[in-house]
């Protein structure tokens, strides 16, 4: 199954993926495989059919769209677990299998099979993993995939921002990183970034002035300069200064961006950061308390005020969570003119942490809470970047997987024969 699908994938357009996956899945005894992909805001799962320019209209009688909330498919997507549908002992059952690219949740597979054993679940997991890798490889040059995962038109600034962002979740046994941005279809001046360099994890968050396309250009220039400087080995102070120089060179003193630039040494748990006129990071410890990391801020990048930059450090404990955010999170106002507020923000994170939810699911629920508080219409960009340090030693695979909603790793038994279908 896997060898045939992999060989076919190299020169295969996205439109042939559903039929090609279904064809090769028969080798493992799977009689039907459907691919459902999550939309940008992770509210619905939409069927990939491979038919027509939108690759999603002709559904062949299957449901074209499933809600994440309140459905079995949605639960598999939310919690990263394989879930069966239908009574035990039935001749055939549907299985909902998470589609994960690393730790990024792409959607789910609906696999139909008569088999119900460890070998079948192993085959489902492997098929989903390869399908996700193929989807990831096709995504950059597929407008059909972009259309399918959007439920409404996106503005130009948001188009630029989403194409610049790294994946919304990442984990490697040392850290778990997750991020979210709203309003997803009209984001303009916010941007987040993260990257690893050996034992060091780089984190950055930017909030450019304004709510227009120019704000998106400002944020993109800030993030591009940050990456370029970082990859030349520059420190946090110098990175901030280079961003300021780039913004002033391009815009004079008419555009600026606030931000946090940070580094986490995963060997020691020391967080180092500079504050460029931004809200201070939040430290969450043990789900019991939180604090705001105080560091004397310097001026926003692009203003050229010449204030000194202070480098601050904090010793983390294993399991500590660092949260960076923009003002749209805490300043969102409801119909009663009441702000969501910093206390509401941190209390929400505390409650979700206590429930043991995967980090990406926590952020999905947070953004829904912020949107609901504002009746679905934010007046400012709202972005969160979340990083949990797991400890100086890489944690076991199952624990790291659980934090981001991945199914636990199961030992793969050697296969000494090829199973025919049906068994």
C-alpha positions as CSV (number, residue, x, y, z in Angstrom):
1,X,0.0,0.0,0.0
2,X,2.6,2.6,1.1
3,X,5.1,1.7,-1.6
4,X,2.6,2.0,-4.3
5,X,1.1,5.3,-3.0
6,X,4.6,6.8,-2.5
7,X,5.7,5.9,-6.0
8,X,2.5,7.3,-7.5
9,X,2.7,10.6,-5.6
10,X,5.8,12.1,-7.2
11,X,4.1,13.1,-10.5
12,X,0.5,13.2,-9.2
13,X,-1.6,16.4,-9.2
14,X,-3.6,17.0,-6.1
15,X,-6.9,16.2,-8.0
16,X,-5.8,12.6,-8.3
17,X,-5.0,12.2,-4.6
18,X,-8.4,10.9,-3.4
19,X,-8.7,8.2,-6.1
20,X,-5.0,7.2,-5.8
21,X,-5.2,6.8,-2.0
22,X,-8.4,4.8,-2.4
23,X,-6.8,2.6,-5.0
24,X,-3.7,1.7,-3.0
25,X,-5.5,1.4,0.3
26,X,-7.2,-1.7,-1.1
27,X,-3.9,-3.6,-0.5
28,X,-4.5,-3.3,3.2
29,X,-8.2,-4.4,3.0
30,X,-9.6,-0.8,3.1
31,X,-12.7,-0.7,0.9
32,X,-13.1,3.1,1.0
33,X,-11.0,6.1,2.0
34,X,-12.3,9.7,2.1
35,X,-10.1,12.7,2.9
36,X,-11.5,15.5,4.9
37,X,-9.5,18.7,5.5
38,X,-9.9,21.3,8.2
39,X,-10.7,24.9,7.3
40,X,-8.5,27.8,8.2
41,X,-10.3,28.5,11.5
42,X,-10.6,24.8,12.4
43,X,-14.4,24.9,12.5
44,X,-15.3,22.4,9.8
45,X,-13.9,19.5,7.9
46,X,-14.4,19.6,4.1
47,X,-14.3,16.7,1.7
48,X,-11.5,16.6,-0.8
49,X,-13.0,15.0,-4.0
50,X,-10.5,15.9,-6.6
51,X,-13.3,16.9,-9.0
52,X,-13.5,20.3,-10.7
53,X,-11.5,23.5,-10.2
54,X,-12.5,23.7,-6.5
55,X,-11.6,20.1,-5.8
56,X,-14.6,19.7,-3.5
57,X,-18.0,20.2,-5.1
58,X,-18.9,16.8,-6.5
59,X,-19.2,14.7,-3.3
60,X,-20.5,11.5,-4.8
61,X,-23.3,11.4,-2.2
62,X,-20.9,11.8,0.8
63,X,-21.3,14.7,3.3
64,X,-19.2,17.6,1.9
65,X,-18.7,19.3,5.2
66,X,-18.7,18.2,8.8
67,X,-18.6,20.3,11.9
68,X,-15.6,19.9,14.2
69,X,-17.8,20.5,17.3
70,X,-20.3,17.7,18.0
71,X,-19.2,15.1,15.5
72,X,-17.1,11.9,15.7
73,X,-14.9,13.2,12.9
74,X,-14.4,16.4,14.9
75,X,-13.4,14.5,18.0
76,X,-10.8,12.5,16.1
77,X,-9.5,15.8,14.8
78,X,-9.6,17.6,18.1
79,X,-7.9,14.9,20.2
80,X,-5.7,13.2,17.6
81,X,-7.2,9.8,18.2
82,X,-8.5,7.0,15.9
83,X,-12.2,6.6,16.5
84,X,-14.6,3.9,15.2
85,X,-18.1,4.6,13.9
86,X,-20.8,2.0,14.0
87,X,-21.6,-1.0,16.1
88,X,-18.9,-3.6,17.0
89,X,-19.2,-6.8,15.1
90,X,-20.7,-5.1,12.0
91,X,-19.5,-6.5,8.7
92,X,-17.7,-3.2,8.0
93,X,-17.1,0.0,10.0
94,X,-15.9,3.5,9.4
95,X,-12.8,4.7,11.2
96,X,-11.9,8.3,11.7
97,X,-8.1,8.8,11.5
98,X,-6.3,12.1,12.2
99,X,-4.2,13.5,9.3
100,X,-1.1,15.0,10.9
101,X,1.9,16.7,9.2
102,X,4.3,16.4,12.1
103,X,2.1,18.0,14.7
104,X,0.1,20.2,12.4
105,X,-3.5,19.0,12.2
106,X,-4.6,18.8,8.5
107,X,-7.9,16.9,8.8
108,X,-9.0,13.3,9.0
109,X,-9.4,10.2,6.9
110,X,-12.6,8.2,6.9
111,X,-11.5,4.6,6.3
112,X,-14.0,1.8,5.7
113,X,-12.9,-1.7,6.5
114,X,-14.0,-5.1,7.9
115,X,-10.8,-5.4,9.9
116,X,-10.7,-4.4,13.6
117,X,-7.4,-5.3,15.1
118,X,-4.0,-3.7,16.0
119,X,-2.6,-4.4,12.5
120,X,-5.5,-2.6,10.9
121,X,-5.1,0.4,13.1
122,X,-1.3,0.4,12.4
123,X,-2.1,0.4,8.7
124,X,-4.6,3.3,9.1
125,X,-2.0,5.3,11.0
126,X,0.7,4.8,8.4
127,X,-1.7,5.6,5.5
128,X,-2.7,8.8,7.2
129,X,0.9,9.8,7.8
130,X,1.9,9.3,4.1
131,X,-1.3,11.0,2.9
132,X,-0.5,14.0,5.1
133,X,3.1,14.2,3.7
134,X,1.7,14.1,0.2
135,X,-0.8,16.9,1.0
136,X,1.9,19.0,2.5
137,X,4.1,18.6,-0.6
138,X,1.2,19.6,-2.9
139,X,-0.1,22.5,-0.8
140,X,2.3,25.3,-1.9
141,X,1.3,25.2,-5.5
142,X,-2.4,24.2,-5.2
143,X,-5.0,26.9,-5.4
144,X,-7.6,24.2,-5.2
145,X,-6.5,23.2,-1.8
146,X,-6.5,26.8,-0.6
147,X,-10.0,27.3,-1.9
148,X,-11.2,24.1,-0.2
149,X,-9.9,25.1,3.2
150,X,-11.4,28.6,3.1
151,X,-15.0,29.2,3.9
152,X,-15.0,32.9,2.8
153,X,-12.8,35.3,0.9
154,X,-9.5,36.4,2.3
155,X,-8.1,39.9,2.1
156,X,-4.7,40.6,0.5
157,X,-2.9,41.3,3.8
158,X,-4.0,38.0,5.2
159,X,-3.0,36.2,2.0
160,X,0.5,37.5,2.5
161,X,0.7,36.8,6.2
162,X,-0.5,33.2,6.1
163,X,2.0,32.4,3.3
164,X,4.8,33.8,5.5
165,X,3.9,32.0,8.7
166,X,5.5,28.7,9.9
167,X,3.2,25.8,10.7
168,X,0.8,26.5,13.5
169,X,2.2,23.8,15.7
170,X,5.5,22.1,16.3
171,X,7.0,19.6,18.9
172,X,10.3,17.7,19.1
173,X,10.4,16.2,22.6
174,X,12.1,19.4,24.0
175,X,9.4,22.0,23.3
176,X,5.9,22.3,22.2
177,X,5.1,25.4,20.1
178,X,1.6,26.4,18.9
179,X,0.2,29.7,17.5
180,X,-3.1,31.1,16.2
181,X,-4.2,34.3,14.5
182,X,-7.5,36.0,14.2
183,X,-9.4,37.4,12.3
184,X,-8.1,34.6,10.1
185,X,-9.4,36.0,6.8
186,X,-8.6,39.7,7.6
187,X,-5.4,39.6,9.6
188,X,-3.1,42.5,8.7
189,X,-0.4,43.7,11.0
190,X,0.3,40.7,13.3
191,X,3.0,38.0,12.6
192,X,4.6,35.2,14.6
193,X,7.7,33.1,14.0
194,X,9.7,30.3,15.6
195,X,12.7,28.2,14.6
196,X,15.3,25.9,16.1
197,X,19.0,26.1,15.9
198,X,20.6,23.1,17.7
199,X,19.4,23.4,21.3
200,X,18.1,26.9,20.9
201,X,14.5,27.7,20.1
202,X,13.8,31.2,18.6
203,X,10.5,32.9,19.2
204,X,9.2,36.2,17.9
205,X,6.0,38.1,17.7
206,X,5.2,41.3,15.9
207,X,2.4,43.8,15.9
208,X,2.6,46.4,13.2
209,X,0.7,49.7,13.4
210,X,-2.5,49.9,11.4
211,X,-5.1,47.5,10.1
212,X,-4.4,47.6,6.4
213,X,-2.3,46.1,3.7
214,X,0.6,48.4,4.6
215,X,0.5,47.0,8.2
216,X,0.9,43.5,6.6
217,X,3.9,44.7,4.6
218,X,5.4,46.3,7.7
219,X,5.0,43.0,9.7
220,X,6.4,41.0,6.7
221,X,9.5,43.2,6.5
222,X,10.0,42.9,10.3
223,X,9.8,39.2,10.2
224,X,11.9,38.8,7.1
225,X,14.6,41.0,8.6
226,X,14.4,39.0,11.9
227,X,14.9,35.7,10.1
228,X,17.7,37.0,7.9
229,X,19.6,38.4,11.0
230,X,19.0,35.3,13.1
231,X,20.4,33.1,10.3
232,X,23.5,35.2,10.3
233,X,24.0,34.5,14.0
234,X,23.1,37.9,15.4
235,X,21.9,38.3,18.9
236,X,18.5,39.6,20.1
237,X,19.6,43.3,20.5
238,X,21.2,43.4,17.1
239,X,18.2,41.7,15.5
240,X,15.9,44.4,16.9
241,X,18.2,47.1,15.7
242,X,18.3,45.7,12.2
243,X,14.6,45.5,12.1
244,X,14.4,49.1,13.1
245,X,16.9,50.1,10.4
246,X,14.9,48.2,7.7
247,X,11.6,49.8,8.7
248,X,13.1,53.3,8.8
249,X,14.8,52.8,5.5
250,X,11.6,51.7,3.9
251,X,9.0,53.9,5.6
252,X,11.0,56.8,7.2
253,X,9.4,57.1,10.6
254,X,5.8,56.6,9.4
255,X,5.5,52.9,10.2
256,X,6.6,50.9,13.2
257,X,6.1,47.5,14.9
258,X,6.1,46.4,18.5
259,X,7.4,42.9,19.3
260,X,9.0,40.4,21.5
261,X,12.3,38.7,20.4
262,X,13.2,35.6,22.5
263,X,15.5,32.6,22.7
264,X,15.0,29.5,24.8
265,X,18.0,27.3,25.6
266,X,16.4,23.8,25.9
267,X,19.5,22.5,27.7
268,X,19.1,24.8,30.6
269,X,15.6,26.2,30.4
270,X,16.9,29.8,30.3
271,X,14.6,32.1,28.4
272,X,16.3,35.3,27.1
273,X,14.2,38.1,25.5
274,X,14.0,41.7,24.6
275,X,10.8,43.8,24.7
276,X,10.3,46.2,21.8
277,X,7.4,48.2,23.2
278,X,5.1,45.2,23.5
279,X,3.0,43.4,26.1
280,X,5.2,41.3,28.4
281,X,5.2,37.5,28.1
282,X,3.1,35.5,30.4
283,X,4.7,32.6,32.4
284,X,2.3,29.7,33.3
285,X,3.6,27.2,35.8
286,X,1.9,23.9,36.8
287,X,-1.5,25.1,35.9
288,X,-1.6,26.7,39.3
289,X,-0.4,30.3,38.8
290,X,0.9,32.7,36.2
291,X,3.0,35.8,36.2
292,X,4.0,38.5,33.7
293,X,7.7,38.5,32.9
294,X,8.9,42.1,33.6
295,X,11.5,43.5,31.3
296,X,12.1,47.2,30.8
297,X,10.8,47.8,27.2
298,X,12.6,49.9,24.7
299,X,10.9,51.8,21.9
300,X,8.9,50.1,19.1
301,X,11.0,49.2,16.0
302,X,10.8,51.9,13.4
303,X,10.4,54.9,15.7
304,X,14.1,55.6,16.0
305,X,13.9,57.0,19.6
306,X,17.3,55.7,20.6
307,X,16.3,54.2,23.9
308,X,18.6,51.4,25.3
309,X,17.6,47.8,24.9
310,X,17.5,45.6,28.0
311,X,18.2,41.9,27.7
312,X,16.2,39.9,30.3
313,X,16.4,36.3,31.4
314,X,14.2,33.9,33.3
315,X,14.9,30.4,34.5
316,X,12.1,28.1,33.5
317,X,11.1,24.8,35.2
318,X,10.2,21.8,33.1
319,X,6.5,22.1,32.1
320,X,6.5,25.9,32.1
321,X,4.6,27.6,29.4
322,X,5.5,30.9,27.8
323,X,2.7,32.8,26.1
324,X,3.3,35.8,23.8
325,X,0.3,37.7,22.6
326,X,-0.9,40.9,20.8
327,X,-3.3,43.5,22.2
328,X,-6.2,42.2,20.2
329,X,-6.5,39.3,22.6
330,X,-6.9,41.2,25.8
331,X,-8.5,44.3,24.4
332,X,-11.4,42.6,22.5
333,X,-14.6,44.1,23.7
334,X,-18.0,42.6,23.8
335,X,-21.4,44.2,23.2
336,X,-21.4,45.4,26.8
337,X,-18.0,47.2,26.1
338,X,-16.3,44.8,28.5
339,X,-12.8,43.7,27.6
340,X,-11.8,40.1,27.4
341,X,-8.9,41.3,29.5
342,X,-5.6,39.8,30.6
343,X,-7.3,38.1,33.6
344,X,-9.9,36.5,31.3
345,X,-7.1,35.4,28.9
346,X,-4.9,33.8,31.6
347,X,-7.8,32.2,33.4
348,X,-9.0,30.6,30.2
349,X,-5.5,29.1,29.6
350,X,-5.4,27.9,33.2
351,X,-8.7,26.1,32.8
352,X,-7.8,24.4,29.5
353,X,-4.4,23.4,31.0
354,X,-6.2,21.7,33.9
355,X,-8.4,19.7,31.5
356,X,-5.3,18.3,29.8
357,X,-6.2,19.3,26.3
358,X,-3.7,19.2,23.5
359,X,-2.0,22.6,23.0
360,X,-3.4,23.2,19.4
361,X,-6.9,22.5,20.7
362,X,-6.4,24.8,23.6
363,X,-5.6,27.7,21.2
364,X,-8.5,26.8,18.9
365,X,-10.9,27.1,21.9
366,X,-9.2,30.3,23.1
367,X,-9.7,32.0,19.8
368,X,-13.3,30.9,19.7
369,X,-13.8,32.4,23.1
370,X,-12.2,35.7,22.0
371,X,-14.4,35.8,18.9
372,X,-17.5,34.9,20.9
373,X,-16.7,37.7,23.4
374,X,-16.6,40.1,20.5
375,X,-19.7,38.8,18.7
376,X,-17.5,37.3,16.0
377,X,-16.0,40.6,14.8
378,X,-12.6,41.7,16.1
379,X,-11.6,45.3,15.7
380,X,-7.9,44.4,16.0
381,X,-5.6,41.5,15.1
382,X,-5.4,38.9,17.9
383,X,-2.4,36.5,17.9
384,X,-1.0,34.1,20.4
385,X,2.3,32.2,20.3
386,X,2.7,29.5,22.9
387,X,5.8,27.6,23.9
388,X,6.1,24.9,26.5
389,X,9.6,23.7,27.7
390,X,9.4,20.0,28.4
391,X,12.8,19.8,30.2
392,X,16.5,19.4,29.5
393,X,16.1,15.8,28.4
394,X,13.9,14.9,25.4
395,X,10.7,13.5,26.9
396,X,9.4,10.1,25.9
397,X,7.5,10.1,22.6
398,X,4.1,9.3,24.1
399,X,4.2,12.2,26.5
400,X,5.3,14.7,23.8
401,X,2.7,13.3,21.4
402,X,-0.1,13.7,23.9
403,X,0.8,17.4,24.5
404,X,0.0,18.2,20.8
405,X,-2.7,15.8,20.2
406,X,-0.8,13.0,18.5
407,X,-1.7,9.3,19.1
408,X,0.9,7.5,21.1
409,X,3.5,5.6,19.3
410,X,2.9,1.9,19.0
411,X,5.7,-0.7,18.4
412,X,5.6,-1.8,14.8
413,X,5.8,-5.5,14.4
414,X,8.0,-6.8,11.5
415,X,5.9,-7.9,8.6
416,X,7.0,-11.2,7.1
417,X,4.3,-11.5,4.5
418,X,1.9,-9.4,2.5
419,X,-1.7,-9.4,3.6
420,X,-4.2,-9.8,0.8
421,X,-7.6,-8.1,0.8
422,X,-9.9,-9.4,2.0
423,X,-8.3,-11.5,4.7
